[in-house]
Amino acid sequence: MTASSLEEALTAAQAGADYLGLGTVYATPTKANSKSIIGTSGVRHILGQLHEKGFSAVSTVCIGGVNSSNLQRVLLQASHLSKPLNGVAVVSAIMAAEDPEATSANLLNLVRSPAPFHSRNIAALSSRTSTELPSAPADLLKLIVPLFAALAEAKPLCHNMTNLVVQNFAANIALALGGSPIMAQSGGEAADLAKLGGSLLLNQGSVTPESLANSVVATKAYNSVGGAIVFDPVGAGATAARRAAVKSMLGQSYFSVIKGNESEILTVLGEQVIIQHGVDSASGSGLTTEDKARVVKKLAARERCVILMTGKVDVLSDGKRTYAISNGDAMLGEVTGTGCTLGTTIGAFAAVEKRRDKEGKGGDMLLATLAACIVFEIAAERAAKKVNGPGGFVPMFIDEIYGLRKNLAKGYTGFVDAAKVELIDV
C-alpha cells in the first residue's frame, strides 16, 4: 500500500505490512487525486518514526513524480540516516517514455550510482559514525590558506544568477578573490557553463515566473555534472510569492550551500516564519546563538547540505558540525549587496573544493563556506578601519580582499589568526 502520512504508515506496519510505498513525493499524472504531496522531508519523517517505533524491518520505497531528473536527489534527501529508503517506485516516467526498456535501464543505473553532486562531505553525513572530516576549529582554520591559494591558482568560473543591483559588485568581488565572474541570467546558458568546473550562485533577488524557470534549468544543469550551487533565498519571508518560490526550488534542486539571514533560513526550514519588511531585514525572533545552531543543524541534516545563517554572529552547520563565526563589521550592513556578494565568495571557494573532491582530496562544503566567511569578514574588518562611511567602504573592501590574495602569494597567511570560530555542541 501507499502511505501518505505517518499515521497510515504506522497503522500498516502494526497490521503486519512488510512493504510500504511512501508518498506522494511530487505531483504525478497517475494520481490526480493524491491525498497529499509530502515531499522528501515528509518521506524522511515517516522513515525516522518507523525506525523509532521498531519497524525498521519494513521495506520502503517512495512513490510519486520520481523520474530520471530527480531520482538520485530524492534517494539522498528522502532517506533517514537510521532508515534509508530501499528504492523508488516509478510509473509515469517509464510508461510515457518512447523507449520504456531503455528508460528503465537508465533509472536502474541511477539507483545504483552515486549522484554527481555526492561529495565527500555528503558521504560523511550519510554515516552516523563517520569521523572523516575535521571538526576542531583549529584543524579547519589550517585548511583555509591552502584552499584560498588553490582558488587563486584555479581561477574558477563564478556564475551568478543575481539581481541587477549587485551584479557589478559581485563581479568585482569574484575578480578580487581570483575567480572568473559571469553574470548570466538565462537558464539556456547553464548547460555549457556548468561544464567549466565552476559554481552557480542562485540569488533569488527578483522573483518572476521567467526567473524561476531559468533557475530550475540552471540548477538541473549544475546538478547533472556535480557542480557547486549556492542558494541565497533573498527576502524569502517577505511575501507569499517568495515563500512559494523557495518551496518550489527546494523541491526541484539540490543545493551545496544555502545561506541567508535568520528570517530567510527559518522560512526555508518552514517551521516558523518571521515576516520581513525588506530583503535585508528581519523583525528578529530573540533566538539565542544556541537556538540558531539547532535551526541550522536541523535544516542541514534535512537537506543534506551546508546551511549558513548570517547575522552579527554567523551560524554554520552541515548537520553534524556546527559553528559560530564572530568576525565581520557593522559596515557590511550599511551598504547594499554584501550578503549577495558573500554568496559569490562562497561559490568561488565551493567550486575549488568540488574540483578537489573529484581528485579525492576535497569535497568539504562546510570548509569552503567557512573559508569564504573568514576571508570575506576579515577583509571587511580591515576595510572598515580605513574609511569614514559606507561611500568609501565598498572600494576599500574590494581592495582588502584583493590584498589578502596578493599577500597570500607572497607567503603572508596571518589573517587567519584573526578568525573567531567556535564549535557549538547542540
C-alpha positions in Angstrom: 0.0 0.0 0.0 1.0 3.7 -0.3 1.1 5.6 2.9 0.7 9.3 2.6 1.0 10.1 6.3 2.8 8.9 9.4 -0.5 7.6 10.8 -1.2 5.5 7.7 2.4 4.1 7.7 2.3 3.2 11.4 -1.1 1.6 11.0 0.0 -0.5 8.1 3.2 -1.6 9.9 1.3 -2.5 13.0 -1.0 -4.6 10.9 1.9 -6.6 9.6 2.8 -4.9 6.3 6.3 -5.8 5.2 6.5 -3.4 2.3 5.3 0.3 2.0 5.2 2.9 -0.7 5.7 6.4 0.8 4.3 9.4 -0.9 3.1 11.1 -3.0 6.6 12.8 -3.1 5.7 15.1 -6.0 2.6 15.6 -8.1 2.1 12.9 -10.7 -0.4 12.3 -13.6 -1.1 8.7 -12.4 -2.6 10.0 -9.1 -4.7 13.0 -10.0 -6.5 12.9 -6.6 -3.4 12.5 -4.4 -4.3 12.9 -0.8 -1.2 15.0 -0.1 2.1 15.9 -1.5 4.6 15.2 1.3 7.9 15.9 -0.5 11.2 14.4 0.5 11.0 15.8 4.1 7.7 14.0 4.6 9.1 10.7 3.5 12.2 11.2 5.7 10.0 11.9 8.7 8.0 8.8 8.2 11.1 6.7 7.9 12.5 8.1 11.1 9.4 7.3 13.0 9.2 3.8 11.6 12.7 3.3 13.0 11.9 4.8 16.4 8.7 2.7 16.7 10.6 -0.6 16.0 9.5 -1.1 12.4 13.0 -0.8 10.7 12.4 -4.2 9.1 9.6 -2.9 6.9 10.9 -2.3 3.4 10.1 1.1 1.9 10.1 2.9 -1.4 9.0 6.4 -2.3 6.5 7.0 -5.0 5.0 9.9 -6.9 6.6 12.1 -9.5 10.0 10.3 -9.4 11.9 10.4 -12.7 15.5 10.5 -14.0 15.9 14.2 -13.3 15.2 13.9 -9.5 15.7 10.2 -8.6 19.2 10.5 -7.1 18.4 13.6 -5.2 15.2 12.0 -3.8 17.1 8.9 -2.6 19.7 11.2 -0.9 17.3 13.7 0.7 14.3 11.4 1.5 16.4 8.7 3.2 16.7 8.9 7.0 20.1 8.2 8.5 18.7 5.5 10.7 16.5 4.0 8.0 17.3 4.7 4.3 14.9 4.0 1.5 15.1 0.6 -0.2 14.3 2.1 -3.5 11.8 4.1 -5.6 8.6 3.3 -7.4 8.3 4.8 -10.9 5.3 4.6 -13.2 4.8 7.7 -15.4 8.4 8.2 -16.4 8.5 4.6 -17.8 5.0 4.3 -19.3 5.2 7.6 -21.0 8.7 7.0 -22.4 9.3 6.4 -26.1 11.6 3.5 -25.1 10.4 2.1 -21.8 13.2 -0.5 -21.7 16.0 2.0 -22.2 14.4 4.3 -19.7 14.1 1.5 -17.1 17.7 0.6 -17.6 18.8 4.2 -17.1 16.7 4.5 -13.9 18.2 1.4 -12.5 21.7 2.7 -13.3 20.8 5.9 -11.5 19.7 4.0 -8.4 23.0 2.1 -8.3 25.3 5.0 -9.0 26.3 7.9 -6.7 24.9 11.2 -7.7 27.3 13.6 -9.4 26.8 16.1 -6.6 27.5 13.3 -3.9 30.7 14.9 -2.4 32.8 13.5 0.3 31.0 15.9 2.6 27.6 14.3 1.8 29.1 10.8 2.1 30.3 11.6 5.6 26.9 13.0 6.6 25.3 9.8 5.4 27.2 7.8 8.0 26.3 8.2 11.6 29.8 7.2 12.7 31.9 9.0 10.2 34.9 10.9 11.5 36.4 11.5 8.1 36.0 15.3 8.2 37.9 17.6 10.6 35.7 19.3 13.3 38.0 21.2 15.6 38.1 24.9 14.6 41.9 24.9 14.7 42.0 22.0 12.3 39.6 23.7 9.9 41.4 27.0 10.0 44.6 25.4 9.0 43.0 24.3 5.7 41.8 27.8 4.8 45.1 29.1 3.5 45.8 26.2 1.1 42.2 26.4 -0.2 42.5 30.1 -0.8 45.8 29.6 -2.6 44.1 26.9 -4.7 41.3 29.3 -5.6 43.8 31.9 -6.8 45.5 29.4 -8.9 42.4 27.7 -10.4 40.6 31.0 -11.2 37.2 29.2 -11.1 34.2 30.3 -13.0 31.8 32.2 -10.7 28.4 32.0 -12.5 26.0 34.5 -10.8 22.2 34.5 -11.4 21.6 37.5 -9.3 19.7 40.8 -9.4 20.9 43.9 -11.3 21.6 45.9 -8.1 24.6 43.8 -7.1 26.0 42.4 -10.4 28.9 44.8 -10.7 29.7 44.5 -7.0 29.6 40.7 -7.2 31.8 40.6 -10.3 34.4 42.7 -8.7 34.4 40.6 -5.5 34.9 37.4 -7.7 37.8 39.1 -9.5 39.4 40.2 -6.3 39.3 36.7 -5.0 40.9 35.4 -8.1 37.8 34.0 -9.7 36.3 34.5 -13.2 32.8 36.0 -13.0 30.0 35.8 -15.4 26.6 37.3 -14.9 24.3 35.1 -16.9 20.5 35.0 -16.2 19.4 32.7 -18.9 18.9 29.1 -18.0 19.8 28.2 -21.6 23.4 29.1 -21.0 23.8 27.0 -17.9 24.4 23.6 -19.6 27.6 25.0 -21.2 28.7 27.0 -18.2 28.2 24.1 -15.8 30.8 22.0 -17.8 33.5 24.5 -17.0 34.0 23.3 -13.4 32.8 26.5 -11.7 29.9 27.2 -9.4 26.5 28.7 -9.6 25.2 31.4 -7.2 21.4 31.4 -7.4 20.3 34.7 -5.8 16.5 34.9 -5.5 16.5 38.7 -5.5 13.8 39.1 -8.2 11.0 36.5 -8.3 9.2 36.2 -11.6 7.9 33.2 -13.5 10.7 33.7 -16.0 13.4 33.9 -13.4 12.1 30.8 -11.6 12.0 28.8 -14.9 15.6 29.9 -15.6 16.6 29.0 -12.1 15.3 25.4 -12.4 17.0 24.9 -15.7 20.3 26.2 -14.3 20.3 24.1 -11.1 19.4 20.9 -13.0 22.4 21.6 -15.3 24.8 22.0 -12.4 23.3 19.1 -10.5 23.8 16.9 -13.6 27.6 17.5 -13.6 28.1 17.7 -9.8 28.8 21.5 -9.8 28.5 23.5 -6.6 25.4 25.6 -6.2 24.9 28.3 -3.5 21.3 29.2 -2.9 20.5 32.7 -1.5 16.7 32.9 -0.8 16.7 36.7 -0.6 13.7 38.1 1.2 12.2 34.6 1.4 9.9 35.6 4.3 8.7 38.9 2.8 5.9 37.6 0.6 3.8 34.6 -0.2 5.3 34.5 -3.7 8.8 34.3 -2.4 7.9 31.6 0.1 6.3 29.6 -2.7 9.4 30.1 -4.9 11.6 28.7 -2.1 9.4 25.7 -1.7 9.5 25.1 -5.5 13.3 25.4 -5.8 13.8 23.0 -2.8 11.6 20.5 -4.5 13.4 20.5 -7.8 17.1 21.1 -7.0 20.0 20.0 -4.8 22.0 22.9 -3.3 25.5 22.6 -1.9 25.1 25.6 0.4 22.0 27.6 1.4 22.8 30.9 3.0 20.5 33.6 4.4 19.7 35.8 7.3 17.6 34.5 10.3 14.2 35.1 8.7 15.3 33.6 5.4 16.7 30.4 6.9 13.6 30.0 9.1 11.5 30.3 6.0 13.5 27.6 4.3 13.0 25.4 7.3 9.3 26.0 7.0 8.5 25.6 10.7 8.4 29.2 11.6 8.1 32.4 9.5 9.3 35.8 10.6 7.7 38.5 8.4 10.4 40.5 6.7 9.9 44.2 5.7 12.6 44.1 3.1 15.2 41.8 1.6 17.9 42.9 4.1 15.8 43.0 7.2 14.1 40.7 9.7 11.9 41.6 12.6 14.0 39.5 15.0 12.9 36.5 17.0 15.1 36.7 20.1 16.7 33.4 19.2 20.0 32.7 21.1 23.1 31.6 19.2 22.4 28.1 20.5 18.8 28.3 19.2 20.1 29.3 15.8 22.6 26.5 15.9 19.8 24.0 16.4 17.9 25.5 13.5 20.7 25.4 11.0 21.8 21.9 12.2 18.2 20.6 11.7 17.9 22.2 8.2 21.3 21.0 7.1 20.5 17.4 8.2 17.2 17.6 6.3 18.6 19.0 3.1 21.9 17.1 3.2 23.8 20.3 2.6 25.6 23.2 4.4 23.5 25.9 5.9 24.8 29.4 6.8 22.6 31.7 8.9 24.2 35.2 8.7 24.0 37.9 11.4 26.1 39.6 13.9 27.3 36.1 14.7 27.1 33.7 11.8 26.0 30.2 12.4 27.2 27.4 10.1 26.3 23.7 10.0 26.4 20.6 7.8 24.1 18.7 10.0 26.9 17.3 12.2 29.4 20.0 12.7 28.1 23.4 13.8 30.0 26.6 14.4 29.6 30.2 15.4 31.6 32.8 13.4 32.1 36.2 15.1 34.0 38.1 12.5 32.8 40.9 10.3 31.9 44.6 10.8 28.7 46.6 11.2 29.6 48.4 8.0 28.6 45.4 6.0 25.0 46.2 6.9 25.3 49.8 5.7 25.7 49.1 2.0 23.5 47.1 -0.4 24.7 43.7 -1.7 27.2 42.5 0.9 25.0 39.4 1.6 24.8 38.6 -2.1 28.5 39.0 -2.6 29.2 36.7 0.3 27.3 34.2 -1.7 29.6 34.9 -4.7 32.6 34.3 -2.3 31.2 31.0 -1.0 30.6 29.9 -4.6 34.2 30.6 -5.6 35.6 28.6 -2.7 33.0 25.8 -3.2 34.0 25.5 -6.9 37.6 24.8 -5.9 36.6 22.4 -3.2 34.4 20.5 -5.7 37.4 20.2 -8.0 39.5 18.8 -5.2 36.7 16.4 -4.4 37.0 14.9 -7.9 40.7 14.4 -7.2 39.9 12.6 -4.0 41.2 15.2 -1.6 38.3 17.7 -1.0 34.6 17.9 -1.1 34.0 19.5 2.3 31.4 22.2 1.6 31.5 23.3 5.2 35.2 24.1 4.9 34.6 26.0 1.7 31.8 28.1 3.3 33.9 28.7 6.5 36.9 29.8 4.4 34.7 32.2 2.4 33.2 33.7 5.6 36.7 34.2 7.2 38.2 35.8 4.1 35.1 38.0 3.4 34.6 39.2 7.0 38.3 39.8 7.9 38.6 41.9 4.8 35.5 43.8 5.9 37.1 44.4 9.4 40.2 45.8 7.8 38.3 48.0 5.3 36.1 49.5 8.0 39.1 50.7 9.9 40.3 52.7 6.9 37.1 54.6 5.9 34.7 57.2 7.4 31.5 55.8 6.0 29.7 53.5 3.5 30.7 55.5 0.5 34.3 54.6 0.8 33.7 51.2 2.3 32.9 49.2 -0.9 36.0 50.1 -2.9 38.2 49.6 0.2 36.5 46.3 0.9 37.3 45.1 -2.6 40.9 46.3 -2.2 41.2 44.4 1.1 40.0 41.1 -0.5 42.4 41.7 -3.4 45.2 42.5 -0.9 44.6 39.2 1.0 45.0 37.3 -2.2 48.1 39.1 -3.3 49.8 38.9 0.1 49.0 35.2 0.2 51.1 34.7 -2.9 53.9 36.4 -1.0 53.6 34.0 1.9 51.6 36.1 4.3 49.0 34.0 6.0 48.5 35.8 9.3 45.0 37.0 8.5 43.6 33.6 9.7 44.9 34.4 13.2 42.1 36.9 13.4 39.4 34.3 12.8 36.9 33.9 15.6 35.3 30.5 15.2 33.7 28.4 17.9 32.4 24.8 17.8 28.8 24.6 19.1 27.6 21.4 20.7 23.9 21.2 20.1 
